[in-house]
Amino acid sequence: MSAWKKSHPNMASRFCSTVKQILAGFIWAGLLTILLGGTAMAAEKARGARKFPLEMDALMGALSDTHRPAAVSVQGFPRTVSYRFVRYDFASDRMSEETRSVTLAHQPQRIIPHSIGLTEILWAIVPHERLIAVHKSCKDRQFSFLAPLLPKNLPTYGTEDAEIVIGYRPDLVLTSFYSNENFLHQLQTAHVPLAQFGFFDDLESIKDQILLAGRLTGEEASAQRLVSVMNEKLRDIQTAVRQRRQKMSKPPSVLYYDNMAYVAGAGTTFDSMCRALGVVNIAAAKGIRNFKQIDYETLLQWNPDVIIVPEESTFDRQLYNQEILATARAVRQKNIRKMPTVYLLSSSQYLIASINYLAGLLYESSF
């Protein structure tokens, strides 16, 4: 039995960051109102294991532990790790990239990650005792899949607690593109080795981050194993979906829509999920990039087969009760499906679990 299943047999959801980190730049900023107004009870209700396409507990277990002891002592340290850093300007919708590097005198043994997503990656590929502190949100069950797994005595810190992080004497800190500039500056001033991970918006860029984490920690084989597990499980999901889709005339068109009227277009992890499943993200098909608000008239014009709303909201009832939407296909056919926000915000290998969940919503029953 996997460590995941032994620790929490019914938990199958997660949250990628604190609200502040989301506002700092993570791609699901439009969900803030829902998060503040939602309840933990609604999220817990949604965490039961799904049976299609893959049983969720077994999938989570496979994604949570790919570390294996090295057959020989680690070679290649000291090493300088060069990597591609991607920067995204939300205001101008432009990306840029640069090459960065970090020099490590020895294999890091005292590692601190600065985001939940990076913590989840490290938890799967490095010995757990090498994680000496985590962001406090990692221990909140509403925010983190790892909350039931992390030791109670594992130290935590806040988003801007650079002095506390420095006091733990880390030999590597992994930060994110939305890490606070002052936090980064204080670490650099204290000569703490750090690597800042860049912007990501799809499954492939998350795989790249996993492989980078493996190079930085000297756990290349474990990181490659995690990517291989992701590829294998995604193929299994896609095979199951293809078999179910044979009964349908065409792939469904899908729209993410929240109670702030935001839709998720190209350049979002939701679009990545849709592309992995071979379904039409109608917002992307209509030329939307990232997030944009649309009105009910536009929704009716697009007329998607399925509308996805956050589990924690009551937005499904609101849409069903809108007279203007009475003729919308998803409303008429009762195809407004609820997906826990924690899945919508996946930022690590658990994006595969999000794809699995979305596939279940779209294909576990015909429409």
VENGIPE-V748311 format. One record per residue. N is the residue number from 0. RES is the residue in three letters. OMEGA is omega in degrees with one decimal (* if undefined). NEAR is the number of other ideal C-beta (glycine too) atoms within 12 Angstrom. Layout:
BEGIN
n res omega near
N RES OMEGA NEAR
N RES OMEGA NEAR
END
This chain:
BEGIN
n res omega near
0 MET -177.6 12
1 SER 175.6 23
2 ALA 178.6 25
3 TRP -174.0 33
4 LYS 178.7 24
5 LYS -175.7 16
6 SER -173.2 24
7 HIS -170.0 30
8 PRO -175.8 21
9 ASN -175.1 21
10 MET 179.7 35
11 ALA 178.0 41
12 SER -179.1 43
13 ARG 179.4 48
14 PHE -166.3 47
15 CYS -172.2 46
16 SER 171.3 45
17 THR 178.5 32
18 VAL -179.9 26
19 LYS 179.9 24
20 GLN 177.8 38
21 ILE -179.9 34
22 LEU -178.4 22
23 ALA 175.1 25
24 GLY -178.0 29
25 PHE -161.4 38
26 ILE -178.3 40
27 TRP -177.2 39
28 ALA -177.3 28
29 GLY -178.1 33
30 LEU -173.9 41
31 LEU -177.8 29
32 THR -179.9 23
33 ILE -178.9 36
34 LEU -178.7 38
35 LEU -176.3 18
36 GLY -176.5 18
37 GLY 179.0 32
38 THR 177.1 20
39 ALA -179.0 22
40 MET 179.5 14
41 ALA 179.4 26
42 ALA 179.5 36
43 GLU 179.8 21
44 LYS -176.6 18
45 ALA -171.2 34
46 ARG 176.5 33
47 GLY -177.3 21
48 ALA 176.0 26
49 ARG -175.8 34
50 LYS -179.1 19
51 PHE -1.2 24
52 PRO -179.3 35
53 LEU 176.9 34
54 GLU -166.0 26
55 MET -178.4 42
56 ASP 179.3 31
57 ALA 178.0 25
58 LEU -179.8 39
59 MET 177.6 46
60 GLY -179.6 31
61 ALA -178.3 32
62 LEU -170.8 45
63 SER -175.9 42
64 ASP 175.9 30
65 THR 179.7 34
66 HIS 173.7 31
67 ARG 178.4 18
68 PRO 179.4 12
69 ALA -179.6 20
70 ALA 178.9 8
71 VAL 179.7 9
72 SER -176.5 11
73 VAL 177.3 25
74 GLN 171.8 13
75 GLY 174.0 20
76 PHE 2.0 22
77 PRO 179.1 17
78 ARG 172.0 23
79 THR -178.3 18
80 VAL 174.4 31
81 SER -177.2 16
82 TYR -179.7 25
83 ARG 178.1 24
84 PHE -178.5 28
85 VAL 178.2 27
86 ARG 179.3 22
87 TYR 177.0 26
88 ASP -176.4 14
89 PHE -176.7 22
90 ALA -176.8 8
91 SER -177.6 11
92 ASP 179.2 18
93 ARG 176.5 15
94 MET 171.9 22
95 SER 179.2 16
96 GLU 178.3 17
97 GLU 176.7 14
98 THR 176.7 14
99 ARG 178.3 23
100 SER 174.7 20
101 VAL 179.6 32
102 THR -177.2 20
103 LEU -177.0 29
104 ALA -178.8 15
105 HIS 177.5 19
106 GLN -176.9 29
107 PRO 178.3 39
108 GLN -178.6 24
109 ARG -170.3 28
110 ILE 175.4 41
111 ILE 173.3 42
112 PRO -175.2 49
113 HIS 175.9 46
114 SER 178.6 46
115 ILE -178.4 43
116 GLY 178.7 48
117 LEU 176.5 47
118 THR 179.0 48
119 GLU 177.9 50
120 ILE -178.3 48
121 LEU -179.6 49
122 TRP -177.7 47
123 ALA -169.0 44
124 ILE -179.3 45
125 VAL 172.7 41
126 PRO -171.6 25
127 HIS -178.5 22
128 GLU 178.2 15
129 ARG 173.0 30
130 LEU -172.0 39
131 ILE 176.4 31
132 ALA 179.1 34
133 VAL 174.7 43
134 HIS -173.9 46
135 LYS 179.7 29
136 SER 179.6 35
137 CYS -179.1 43
138 LYS 178.3 27
139 ASP -176.4 25
140 ARG 178.1 26
141 GLN -174.8 34
142 PHE -165.2 36
143 SER 171.5 40
144 PHE -174.2 51
145 LEU -175.4 44
146 ALA -179.9 34
147 PRO -176.1 28
148 LEU -175.7 32
149 LEU 177.9 34
150 PRO -179.1 20
151 LYS -177.4 10
152 ASN 176.8 11
153 LEU -176.6 26
154 PRO 177.2 25
155 THR 179.5 31
156 TYR -179.9 29
157 GLY -173.1 22
158 THR -176.4 31
159 GLU -174.9 24
160 ASP -178.2 26
161 ALA -178.2 30
162 GLU 177.9 17
163 ILE 179.0 27
164 VAL 178.9 38
165 ILE -180.0 26
166 GLY 177.4 19
167 TYR 178.9 26
168 ARG 178.7 21
169 PRO 171.3 34
170 ASP 170.7 30
171 LEU 172.8 43
172 VAL 177.6 46
173 LEU -178.6 49
174 THR -176.2 41
175 SER -179.9 41
176 PHE 178.9 38
177 TYR 175.9 36
178 SER -176.8 37
179 ASN -177.4 28
180 GLU 178.7 17
181 ASN 176.3 15
182 PHE -179.7 35
183 LEU -178.0 26
184 HIS -179.4 18
185 GLN 177.1 24
186 LEU -179.8 34
187 GLN 179.1 21
188 THR 179.4 14
189 ALA 178.7 21
190 HIS 174.8 16
191 VAL 177.2 32
192 PRO 179.6 35
193 LEU 172.6 38
194 ALA 179.4 41
195 GLN -179.9 37
196 PHE -173.7 38
197 GLY -178.6 30
198 PHE 174.7 33
199 PHE 178.8 39
200 ASP 179.5 38
201 ASP -175.3 29
202 LEU -177.2 36
203 GLU 179.6 21
204 SER 174.1 30
205 ILE 175.7 40
206 LYS 177.6 28
207 ASP 179.8 27
208 GLN 177.2 44
209 ILE 179.9 46
210 LEU 175.6 31
211 LEU 177.5 36
212 ALA 177.2 46
213 GLY 178.4 36
214 ARG -178.1 33
215 LEU -175.8 44
216 THR -176.6 44
217 GLY -178.6 33
218 GLU -177.4 36
219 GLU -177.9 29
220 ALA 179.7 24
221 SER 177.9 33
222 ALA 178.2 33
223 GLN 177.4 24
224 ARG 178.7 25
225 LEU 177.8 39
226 VAL 178.5 33
227 SER 176.3 24
228 VAL 177.5 34
229 MET -179.9 40
230 ASN -179.2 23
231 GLU -177.9 21
232 LYS 177.1 36
233 LEU 177.0 37
234 ARG 179.3 19
235 ASP 178.2 25
236 ILE -177.8 38
237 GLN 177.1 27
238 THR 178.8 19
239 ALA -179.9 28
240 VAL 179.1 34
241 ARG 179.0 20
242 GLN 179.7 16
243 ARG -175.4 26
244 ARG 178.4 22
245 GLN -179.9 14
246 LYS -176.4 13
247 MET -178.8 21
248 SER 179.8 10
249 LYS 177.0 12
250 PRO 179.1 26
251 PRO 169.8 36
252 SER -170.0 31
253 VAL 176.7 41
254 LEU 167.0 45
255 TYR -176.8 53
256 TYR -180.0 50
257 ASP -172.9 43
258 ASN 167.3 29
259 MET 177.1 26
260 ALA 176.8 25
261 TYR 170.6 33
262 VAL -178.3 37
263 ALA -178.8 43
264 GLY 177.6 33
265 ALA 180.0 27
266 GLY 175.9 29
267 THR 177.8 40
268 THR 175.8 41
269 PHE 177.0 48
270 ASP 176.7 38
271 SER 176.5 35
272 MET -178.8 43
273 CYS 179.9 38
274 ARG 178.2 28
275 ALA -178.2 33
276 LEU 179.7 37
277 GLY 176.7 27
278 VAL -175.8 37
279 VAL 169.1 24
280 ASN -169.1 41
281 ILE 177.1 36
282 ALA 177.2 37
283 ALA 179.7 33
284 ALA 178.8 22
285 LYS 174.4 24
286 GLY 179.5 17
287 ILE 171.9 28
288 ARG -178.9 25
289 ASN -175.8 35
290 PHE 179.1 35
291 LYS 176.7 27
292 GLN 174.2 20
293 ILE -179.9 29
294 ASP -178.0 17
295 TYR 179.6 24
296 GLU 178.0 14
297 THR 177.7 24
298 LEU -179.6 34
299 LEU 178.7 25
300 GLN 178.8 18
301 TRP 173.3 32
302 ASN -179.0 26
303 PRO 176.3 40
304 ASP -176.2 33
305 VAL 172.9 41
306 ILE 177.6 47
307 ILE 176.6 44
308 VAL 179.7 40
309 PRO -178.8 43
310 GLU -173.5 37
311 GLU -177.1 36
312 SER 171.4 34
313 THR -173.2 21
314 PHE 177.8 33
315 ASP 179.3 29
316 ARG 179.0 15
317 GLN -180.0 22
318 LEU 178.4 34
319 TYR -175.9 22
320 ASN 178.9 15
321 GLN -177.9 25
322 GLU -177.6 13
323 ILE -177.4 18
324 LEU -174.8 29
325 ALA -178.6 15
326 THR 179.1 16
327 ALA -175.0 31
328 ARG -177.9 26
329 ALA 178.6 34
330 VAL -179.2 30
331 ARG -175.3 18
332 GLN 178.8 20
333 LYS -178.5 18
334 ASN 167.9 29
335 ILE -173.4 38
336 ARG -176.7 37
337 LYS -179.2 34
338 MET -178.9 46
339 PRO -179.6 45
340 THR -178.9 46
341 VAL 175.9 44
342 TYR 179.6 44
343 LEU -175.5 51
344 LEU -178.2 50
345 SER -177.0 48
346 SER -178.2 48
347 SER 177.0 47
348 GLN -179.3 46
349 TYR 171.0 49
350 LEU 174.7 46
351 ILE 176.6 47
352 ALA 177.4 49
353 SER 177.3 51
354 ILE 178.3 47
355 ASN -179.0 44
356 TYR -179.7 45
357 LEU 177.5 43
358 ALA 178.0 44
359 GLY 178.5 36
360 LEU -173.4 38
361 LEU -169.4 42
362 TYR -176.9 36
363 GLU 172.5 20
364 SER -178.4 17
365 SER 177.4 16
366 PHE * 25
END
